Amino acid sequence: MPEPTAISYPPPATHVRVVARLASLESLCPDSALLRRLSAICYPLMALLILSACTLGFPDNQSTQNDVPIVDVNTTLLTVTWVENGDLWVWRQDGTRPQIIASGGVVRPYLAPDAQHIAFTRGSEGRPLALWSASVDGSSAWEVASANRIGAVQAIQPALLDVQWMDENILYFNTARISENALMPQNDLWRANVHTREINQLLAPGDGGSINISPNRQWIALVYPGNYGVQDGRIRVIDPLAQSRDDIFFFTGVSSGASYPFFTPVTWSPDSSELYLAVPDKDLIYGDDGTTPVALWRLTLDNRDREVLGAVPASFFGLPRWSADLTKILYLRRLASAANNQFELIIASQDGSNPARYDIGQVGSFGLAEWIADSPTFSYVNGEPGQIWFGRPGSPAQSVTERIFAPQFLNTVLVVYATEPAQTFDLRYLNLQTTQWQRIASITHPIPVFDARLTPR
């Protein structure tokens, strides 16, 4: 593994005109945040994307199975829920055996922050047509939002798109229109209370966007993608009841190279006072010469201040991601030209200055790094399927021998993951410090679909 090498770019721009092109979606392993968006929108592609774009593996030690729990069961409780052949299962590290919570048609589960409730989508043929909620013991199951109820409001055949917990009681979700085996976002917003069983549509179609809840749970940033080439993309910030609505930023709609829209990812500051985002040129996906800049923006809520921090020559599928403390960014950059099949992983300062190469890899086996929890540690794909590397600024990358697919990091030590998907695969959790793992269940399902939480006892 090479040591990080300093490289130089043009000084950060105060404003940018980005005219770039990138190859196709298949030419590069997407980052996991984009993958989650694409898998929700284009569910027929979910299996292919998860297996090709979200295959991750671990420091050069042989990982081994351990019969002793590798989580401190006296202070924490690990809860994992998954889908197997349309049934919803749950397992808790409290000595109980896995149990079925709901039978038939389950598509995807979402564990509440306190792991006491599970929201899950249901529908035929893997389509998320309704939203349900149940306690982890299987009681209090109820249909939060049915296709009939949503369809009656919006006069379409709806499906659930993005589902997020605000806290242990409140769910937010938006919907999509089913069109030619794809889900086209409606950019609306709904709110549901799992205890009172109240449900309300807060924003009509076109008034919402992708859901980004602030750390203090007082604000929701909604990203509306806009139309390609038109400056109607929008960042809207609302309070939890949508009584206050503030459009703090507009941008030109970006092409995704397909029928689904491109949602610009945003990052909240730890104190929930600012938003950080990278805005590419509308044509970035159609080419990439490794020099075209992507603007880095900082938006301040209180005074509506909008500031361009700088710019970086990032790839469309490797757009910048800020660290939890906002001091560093990670992004991918294509080497030399669009015909080159190599990408480099770059780590830089918050504004894009001081870029340094961290690693290099080939298209199809190299992916954008993602920061792990609230830490300076990040992970990224490089090499064989299921192999993931871990890095930190100023330190060389490390990997372990255990091959990991569809990983979910609960902190910098513990990860829940699937073994290589086949007719049957294992769902396991691994301690990255000791490299010891434990099996949760053996599952028969086309792809790994699960959620996990680590909560205090």
C-alpha positions in Angstrom: 0.0 0.0 0.0 1.7 3.3 -1.1 2.1 6.1 1.3 -0.1 9.2 0.6 1.5 11.3 -2.1 1.0 15.1 -2.2 -0.3 16.4 -5.5 -1.2 19.9 -6.6 -4.3 21.3 -8.3 -5.3 24.8 -9.4 -6.2 27.0 -6.4 -9.8 26.7 -5.1 -12.2 28.7 -7.3 -14.5 31.4 -5.9 -17.0 30.4 -8.6 -17.0 27.5 -11.1 -18.2 26.7 -14.5 -18.0 22.9 -14.8 -18.1 21.3 -18.2 -17.3 17.7 -17.8 -18.3 14.2 -18.9 -18.1 10.8 -17.3 -18.6 7.4 -18.7 -21.7 5.3 -17.8 -23.0 4.0 -14.5 -21.4 0.7 -15.2 -18.0 2.2 -15.7 -17.5 2.9 -12.0 -18.5 1.4 -8.7 -20.9 3.9 -7.2 -20.5 5.2 -3.6 -22.9 3.6 -1.1 -25.0 6.8 -0.5 -25.8 7.0 -4.2 -26.3 3.2 -4.3 -29.0 3.5 -1.7 -30.8 6.1 -3.7 -30.5 4.2 -6.9 -31.6 0.9 -5.4 -34.7 2.6 -4.0 -35.6 4.2 -7.3 -34.7 1.3 -9.6 -35.5 -1.8 -7.6 -35.1 -4.2 -10.4 -31.4 -3.3 -10.4 -31.0 -3.7 -6.7 -29.4 -7.1 -6.7 -26.9 -6.2 -9.4 -25.9 -2.9 -7.7 -25.6 -4.4 -4.2 -23.4 -7.2 -5.4 -21.2 -5.1 -7.6 -21.1 -1.7 -5.9 -21.4 -2.5 -2.2 -19.1 -5.4 -1.7 -16.7 -4.6 1.0 -14.0 -6.7 3.0 -11.0 -6.0 6.2 -6.5 -5.4 8.5 -4.3 -8.3 7.4 -5.3 -10.8 10.0 -7.1 -14.1 9.6 -10.7 -13.5 11.0 -12.1 -16.4 13.0 -15.4 -17.5 14.5 -15.9 -16.9 18.2 -18.3 -18.7 20.4 -18.2 -16.0 23.1 -20.3 -12.8 22.3 -18.0 -10.1 20.9 -20.3 -7.3 22.1 -20.5 -6.3 25.7 -23.9 -7.7 26.5 -23.9 -6.1 30.0 -23.9 -2.6 28.6 -25.2 -2.8 25.0 -27.8 -4.7 23.0 -27.3 -5.6 19.3 -30.6 -5.9 17.3 -30.6 -7.1 13.7 -33.6 -7.5 11.4 -33.7 -9.0 8.0 -35.9 -10.2 5.1 -35.9 -13.8 4.0 -38.3 -15.0 1.3 -40.7 -12.2 2.0 -40.7 -12.7 5.8 -39.4 -10.3 8.4 -37.1 -11.7 11.0 -35.5 -10.2 14.1 -32.7 -11.3 16.3 -31.5 -9.7 19.6 -28.3 -10.5 21.5 -30.2 -11.4 24.6 -30.3 -15.1 24.3 -33.5 -15.4 22.4 -33.7 -17.2 19.0 -34.5 -15.4 15.8 -38.2 -15.0 15.3 -40.6 -14.0 12.5 -42.2 -10.6 13.0 -44.3 -10.4 9.8 -45.0 -13.0 7.1 -45.3 -12.3 3.4 -44.4 -9.5 1.0 -41.8 -7.7 3.2 -39.4 -5.7 1.1 -37.1 -3.7 3.5 -36.9 -3.1 7.2 -36.0 0.1 9.1 -35.1 -0.2 12.8 -36.0 2.6 15.1 -33.1 4.4 16.9 -34.0 2.6 20.2 -34.5 -0.7 18.4 -38.0 -1.1 19.9 -39.9 -0.8 16.7 -39.4 -1.9 13.1 -40.9 0.0 10.1 -41.0 -2.1 7.0 -42.2 -1.8 3.4 -44.4 -4.4 1.9 -45.7 -5.3 -1.6 -45.9 -7.9 -4.3 -43.0 -8.7 -6.6 -40.6 -6.7 -4.4 -42.4 -3.4 -4.9 -42.6 -1.3 -1.7 -46.3 -0.5 -2.0 -47.2 0.0 1.7 -45.5 1.0 5.0 -46.0 -1.0 8.2 -44.7 -0.8 11.7 -44.4 -3.4 14.5 -42.7 -3.8 17.9 -39.6 -6.0 17.9 -41.6 -8.7 19.7 -44.1 -8.8 16.9 -46.9 -7.0 18.6 -48.7 -3.8 17.7 -48.3 -4.4 14.0 -50.2 -1.8 11.9 -50.3 -0.5 8.3 -48.9 3.0 8.5 -49.5 4.0 4.9 -51.3 1.9 2.3 -51.1 2.3 -1.5 -54.8 3.1 -1.5 -54.4 5.9 1.0 -51.5 7.5 -0.7 -52.9 6.9 -4.1 -56.2 8.6 -3.1 -54.3 11.7 -2.2 -52.0 11.8 -5.2 -54.1 10.1 -7.9 -51.3 7.7 -8.9 -50.1 4.2 -8.2 -47.7 5.0 -5.4 -44.8 3.2 -3.8 -42.6 4.0 -0.8 -39.2 5.5 -1.6 -37.3 7.0 1.4 -38.1 6.0 5.0 -36.3 7.6 8.0 -36.8 7.7 11.7 -36.7 11.1 13.4 -36.7 9.5 16.8 -38.2 6.4 18.5 -41.7 7.6 17.7 -41.7 9.6 14.5 -41.3 8.4 10.9 -40.8 10.5 7.8 -41.2 9.1 4.3 -41.7 10.1 0.7 -43.2 8.3 -2.2 -42.6 7.5 -5.8 -44.7 6.8 -8.9 -44.4 3.4 -10.5 -43.3 3.8 -14.1 -42.0 1.0 -16.4 -40.5 -1.1 -13.6 -38.9 1.9 -12.0 -39.8 4.3 -9.2 -39.9 7.9 -10.1 -39.7 10.2 -7.0 -42.7 12.3 -6.2 -40.6 14.6 -3.9 -43.4 14.8 -1.3 -43.2 14.4 2.5 -45.2 12.4 5.0 -45.0 12.1 8.8 -46.3 9.2 11.0 -46.3 8.6 14.7 -46.0 4.9 15.5 -47.5 5.3 19.0 -50.5 7.6 18.3 -50.9 6.1 14.8 -51.4 9.5 13.3 -50.3 10.1 9.7 -50.1 13.4 7.8 -48.9 14.6 4.4 -46.8 17.6 5.2 -45.7 18.5 1.6 -47.4 17.8 -1.7 -45.5 16.3 -4.7 -42.8 18.7 -5.9 -42.6 20.5 -2.6 -40.2 18.1 -0.9 -37.2 16.0 -1.9 -34.6 13.6 -0.4 -34.8 13.6 3.4 -31.8 14.8 5.4 -32.6 15.1 9.2 -30.3 17.4 11.2 -28.3 16.0 14.2 -30.4 17.9 16.7 -33.6 16.6 15.1 -34.9 20.2 14.8 -34.6 20.6 11.0 -35.0 18.6 7.8 -33.2 19.5 4.6 -35.0 18.4 1.5 -33.1 18.2 -1.8 -35.3 18.7 -4.8 -33.3 17.5 -7.9 -34.9 19.9 -10.4 -35.0 19.4 -14.1 -31.9 18.8 -16.2 -30.4 22.1 -17.4 -32.9 24.2 -15.5 -32.0 26.2 -12.4 -34.9 24.8 -10.3 -32.9 22.4 -8.1 -33.5 23.4 -4.6 -32.4 22.9 -1.0 -35.4 23.5 1.3 -35.1 23.5 5.1 -38.2 22.9 7.2 -39.1 22.3 10.9 -40.5 18.9 11.9 -44.1 19.9 11.2 -43.2 21.9 8.0 -44.7 25.0 9.4 -41.5 26.9 8.6 -40.1 26.5 5.1 -37.0 28.2 3.9 -35.5 27.7 0.4 -31.8 28.5 1.1 -30.2 27.4 -2.2 -31.0 26.8 -5.9 -28.9 25.0 -8.5 -29.1 23.7 -12.0 -30.5 20.2 -12.5 -27.8 17.6 -13.1 -28.1 14.7 -15.6 -27.8 11.2 -14.1 -27.4 9.7 -17.6 -30.7 7.8 -17.1 -34.4 8.5 -16.4 -34.0 8.8 -12.6 -33.0 12.2 -11.2 -29.7 13.1 -9.5 -30.0 14.1 -5.8 -27.1 16.2 -4.6 -25.9 14.7 -1.3 -25.7 17.1 1.7 -23.9 17.0 5.0 -25.1 18.6 8.2 -22.6 20.3 10.6 -22.6 18.7 14.1 -24.4 21.7 15.6 -27.1 21.7 12.9 -26.3 25.3 11.9 -24.8 24.6 8.4 -25.1 22.4 5.3 -22.2 21.3 3.1 -22.7 20.0 -0.4 -20.8 19.4 -3.6 -22.6 20.6 -6.8 -21.4 19.1 -10.1 -22.0 20.6 -13.6 -25.2 19.4 -15.3 -23.2 17.3 -17.8 -20.5 15.8 -15.5 -21.7 12.3 -16.1 -21.0 12.4 -19.8 -17.2 12.7 -19.4 -14.3 13.1 -17.0 -10.8 14.4 -17.8 -9.7 14.5 -14.1 -9.4 18.3 -14.1 -13.0 19.7 -14.2 -13.9 21.3 -10.9 -16.9 20.5 -8.7 -18.0 23.3 -6.4 -17.9 22.9 -2.7 -20.7 24.9 -0.9 -21.4 25.9 2.7 -24.9 27.1 3.5 -25.6 28.8 6.9 -29.2 28.6 8.1 -29.4 31.6 10.4 -28.3 34.3 7.9 -28.9 32.3 4.7 -25.2 32.9 3.8 -24.0 30.9 0.8 -20.3 30.5 0.4 -18.2 28.6 -2.2 -15.4 27.0 -0.2 -13.4 25.8 -3.2 -13.6 23.3 -6.0 -12.1 19.8 -6.7 -11.8 17.7 -9.9 -14.1 14.9 -8.6 -15.7 12.1 -10.6 -19.5 12.0 -10.8 -19.6 8.7 -8.9 -17.0 9.9 -6.4 -18.3 13.2 -5.3 -16.8 14.7 -2.1 -17.9 13.5 1.3 -17.1 15.6 4.4 -15.8 14.0 7.7 -17.9 14.2 10.8 -15.8 17.2 12.1 -15.9 18.8 8.6 -12.1 19.2 8.5 -11.5 16.7 5.6 -13.1 15.5 2.4 -12.8 12.3 0.4 -13.4 12.0 -3.4 -12.5 10.0 -6.5 -10.6 11.5 -9.4 -10.1 9.9 -12.8 -6.4 9.7 -13.9 -5.3 11.4 -17.1 -8.4 11.1 -19.3 -11.8 9.6 -19.7 -10.2 6.6 -21.6 -8.1 5.8 -18.5 -9.4 3.0 -16.4 -7.7 4.1 -13.2 -9.0 6.3 -10.4 -7.3 7.7 -7.3 -8.8 8.3 -3.9 -8.0 11.8 -2.7 -8.1 13.2 0.8 -8.1 17.0 1.1 -9.0 19.8 3.5 -12.5 21.0 4.0 -12.3 23.5 1.1 -10.5 21.1 -1.3 -7.0 22.5 -0.6 -4.0 20.3 0.3 -5.1 17.3 -1.8 -3.1 14.1 -1.4 -3.5 10.7 -3.1 -4.4 8.0 -0.6 -4.8 5.0 -2.9 -5.3 4.1 -6.6 -7.4 1.4 -8.2 -9.1 0.1 -11.4 -12.6 0.9 -12.6 -15.0 -1.8 -11.4 -13.0 -2.8 -8.4 -12.4 0.6 -6.7 -15.0 2.7 -4.9 -15.5 6.0 -3.1 -14.6 6.0 0.5 -17.2 6.5 3.2 -16.5 8.0 6.7 -17.4 5.5 9.5 -19.6 6.9 12.2 -18.3 10.0 13.9 -14.7 9.3 13.4 -11.7 10.0 11.2 -11.8 6.4 9.9 -13.1 5.6 6.5 -13.7 2.5 4.4 -13.5 1.8 0.7 -13.6 -1.0 -1.9 -10.4 -1.9 -3.7 -9.6 -5.3 -5.2 -11.5 -8.6 -5.2 -15.3 -8.7 -4.5 -15.9 -8.5 -0.7 -12.6 -6.9 0.1 -12.7 -3.6 2.0 -9.9 -1.3 3.1 -9.8 1.0 6.2 -7.9 4.3 6.2 -7.3 7.3 8.3 -5.7 10.6 7.3 -1.9 10.3 7.6 -2.0 6.5 8.1 -1.7 3.6 5.5 -4.7 1.6 4.7 -5.4 -1.9 6.2 -7.6 -4.8 5.3 -8.6 -8.1 6.9 -9.1 -11.5 5.3 -12.9 -11.8 6.0 -14.9 -11.0 2.8 -17.8 -8.7 3.6 -20.8 -7.8 1.5 -23.5 -5.2 2.2 -21.7 -4.0 5.4 -23.4 -1.8 8.0 -21.0 -0.2 10.4 -22.4 0.4 13.9 -19.3 2.1 15.1 -15.6 2.0 14.2 -15.2 -1.5 15.8 -18.4 -3.4 15.0 -19.9 -4.2 11.6 -22.8 -6.4 10.6 -22.5 -7.9 7.1 -23.4 -10.8 4.8 -21.1 -13.4 3.4 -20.9 -13.8 -0.3 -24.5 -13.9 -1.6 -25.4 -17.3 -3.0 -28.5 -19.5 -2.7 -27.8 -19.3 1.1 -25.5 -16.9 2.9 -24.6 -16.0 6.5 -25.5 -12.8 8.3 -22.7 -12.1 10.7 -21.1 -9.4 12.9 -17.4 -8.8 13.2 -15.2 -7.1 15.7 -12.6 -5.2 13.6 -10.1 -5.0 16.5 -10.0 -8.7 17.3 -11.1 -9.9 13.8 -13.5 -12.3 15.5 -16.9 -12.9 14.0 -20.2 -14.5 15.0 -23.0 -15.9 12.9 -26.5 -14.4 13.4 -28.3 -16.6 10.9 -28.0 -18.5 7.6 -30.4 -16.9 5.1 -32.0 -18.0 1.9 -32.7 -14.8 -0.1 -31.6 -13.3 -3.5 -29.7 -10.4 -1.8 -28.9 -9.2 1.7 -31.6 -6.9 3.0 -31.2 -6.1 6.7 -30.9 -3.3 9.3 -29.0 -3.3 12.7 -28.8 -1.1 15.8 -26.5 -1.1 18.8 -28.3 0.4 21.8 -27.5 0.8 25.5 -29.2 -1.5 27.9 
